[in-house]
Every structure is written in structure tokens, then in C-alpha cells.
Amino acid sequence: MFDFRLKVFYTAAKQQSFSRAAEELFISQPAVSKHIRALESYFKVKLFVRHGSKISLTPDGQVLFQYTKEIFSLYRKLQFSMDKRAKRNSGHLRLGSSTTLTQYILPRFLNQFHGEYPEITLEVINGNSQRIETALLNKEIELGIIEGRTQKRDFKYTPFLKDELVLVTRSDNPIAQKGAISVEELKGVSMVLREFGSGTLQVLRHYLKKMGLSLKDLNVELVLGNTEGIKAYLKNTRCFAVLSLNSVLEELQRKEFTVVELPGPSLNRFFYFINPQGDNDPLAKMFMQFVMKTLPRF
């Protein structure tokens, strides 16, 4: 019962709502409140502050939240180790994947992994690279998969797949007919960019620096938070965008988009697994090894 109350507390803290915690745990909202009151009575502290329909953690609640994350992480590792001794592969792995990977790369690996290890459940959260790094630091996930690396000392980065970024626009764009664009032309065309914190924007920023430019030199018409939104916008305008080649293969095959060659160096990057330094989560390691083994069939 105590463990379940900790799970109720953890879910409520994560969701910042008793009602959403009730939905996730398939219990009633009064039951959530009852479990929280029982914990507060046991520890003799107040864990949450109400803000209308939302809640936030008190300083005492923050302390319990950190310990709860550690407890559940140890439970996962214990379960995996005992299952391994019993020659079973089971458990629950939480992955965080940046947007491009979630939409265009990761699904095929998830499908193959589930086919080989059906008793291991996978949970994937999606966000830009910065969001995934934050989730990893907060122990919301066990393994991150991102575009590029930010050189943060908290993480170990393991490259596993090379990606190319390309400048694309609608095929009927007059500039596209030339097949290439100059630095001066690049400064003049309307651009759609990914949001701050995305790996794609980070690579573009590094490229512009090499060319003696910055994001401020571009004619930015719009900033969007996901690749599919950018592609939909490009189909209805004559804007340009820098996107992963993997994300526009279908549009290129249908001749909806055209790749326009950029001056200077190619925009290449790696996709990376990231995990905390010194952390050896067994399920995360198992998933990484599986993907590496699967790559030749990619």
C-alpha cells in the first residue's frame, strides 16, 4: 500500500493535477486525495499547494519527489535483474526522443524491438533535444535519443546514425530551378525555422557561423515546433526550410519538394543516444545494443 501511495504521489506531482493522476492510474480523484493525505499524515508535512485546478510541490514535496524517482529507478533495475536470472526479458523502459527521430527514424526500431522482446513495454515521450535532456536530468526517462550533442558534462553521448540536413522548398519555386543558392540569396529568401532548443536549429546555427552569418541575417517568416508543421507550411508557400533528409524523402519522391544546394560545407550531424554519466540502466543498455545490431538492416 505504501508503494502505491508513492506512485500516486509521483503521478500527481508529474501531472501537476489530481484529476489527471486519477485518469492515468485508473482510480477516482477522491482516492488520489486520500492517498496524498495519508502520506502527509505519515510524514507530518504538506506535500502540495493548490492553485485552482492545478497543484505544485511544496519544498517538502520536492524532497519526497526526488527520493521517489530514485526508489522507482531501483525497483526497475531490481525487476530486470531478477527477470534475467529467471531467463526472462521483461520490464518497462521510458525513452525520450527528439521530434525528427520520433516521427521518421524511431518507429521501425520500436517495432522490431517489440517483436523480439514482447514482454518489455516501451514508453516514448517526444520533444526537442533540449526537452529530452531536461527529462533525462529529472529522471523522467532512462534513455534519450537526440539530434546532435550539446557537450553537457552530465551526459554520455553515443553516436549511432548519421543524418544530413538539406535546404528544401516547393518544386515550383523559381529559385529551386537553379538547383543551388548563394549566400546573398540565402539572406533574402523567406525561411521557416524550427524552435529554439531543437537539434536542427543548432546545426543550422553552426553552419551559418562558418559562413559568416547568424540567424539574425536570415529573413525568418515563421518559427514552428515540429517538422510536419513546417512541411505543411512549405507546401502552401514559397518559403525555404532546413530539414532532415529522412523527413522529406516522400515529398522528394513525389516531386513536391526540391533540394537546393547550399554554399559551403554539408550540414551533416549524428543522432545520439544520451544517458547520465555513470548510469548503467540495464534496459537502456539493452535497447541501445539492439539498435546498433539492427542498423545494417536500416
RAVEN-V254387 format. One record per backbone hydrogen bond with DSSP energy under -1.0 kcal/mol. CO is the residue of the C=O (numbers start at 1). NH is the residue of the N-H. If there is no record, write none. Layout:
CO;NH  CO;NH
This chain:
1;5  2;6  3;7  4;8  5;9  6;10  7;11  8;12  9;13  10;14  11;15  12;16  12;17  16;55  17;21  18;22  19;23  20;24  21;25  22;27  28;32  29;33  30;34  31;35  32;36  33;37  34;38  35;39  36;40  37;41  38;42  39;43  40;44  40;45  47;58  49;56  51;54  54;51  56;49  58;62  59;63  60;64  61;65  62;66  63;67  64;68  65;69  66;70  67;71  68;72  69;73  70;74  71;75  72;76  73;77  74;78  75;79  76;80  77;81  78;82  79;83  80;84  81;85  82;86  83;88  84;87  91;121  93;123  94;142  94;143  95;125  96;145  97;127  98;102  99;103  100;104  101;105  101;106  106;110  107;111  108;112  109;113  110;114  111;115  112;116  113;117  117;120  119;91  121;93  123;95  125;97  128;132  129;133  130;134  131;135  132;136  133;137  134;138  135;140  136;139  143;96  144;274  145;98  146;272  152;155  154;277  156;275  158;273  161;271  163;269  164;245  166;243  167;260  168;241  169;258  170;173  175;178  179;261  182;186  183;187  185;189  190;240  191;221  191;222  193;224  195;198  197;130  198;202  199;203  200;204  201;205  202;206  203;207  204;208  205;209  206;210  207;211  208;213  209;212  214;217  215;218  218;220  219;191  222;193  226;230  227;231  228;232  229;233  230;234  231;235  233;236  234;237  240;192  241;168  243;166  244;247  245;248  248;252  249;253  250;254  251;256  251;257  256;171  258;169  261;181  266;268  267;165  269;163  270;148  271;160  271;161  272;146  273;158  274;144  275;156  276;279  281;285  282;286  283;287  284;288  285;289  286;290  287;291  288;292  289;293  290;294  291;295  294;297  295;298
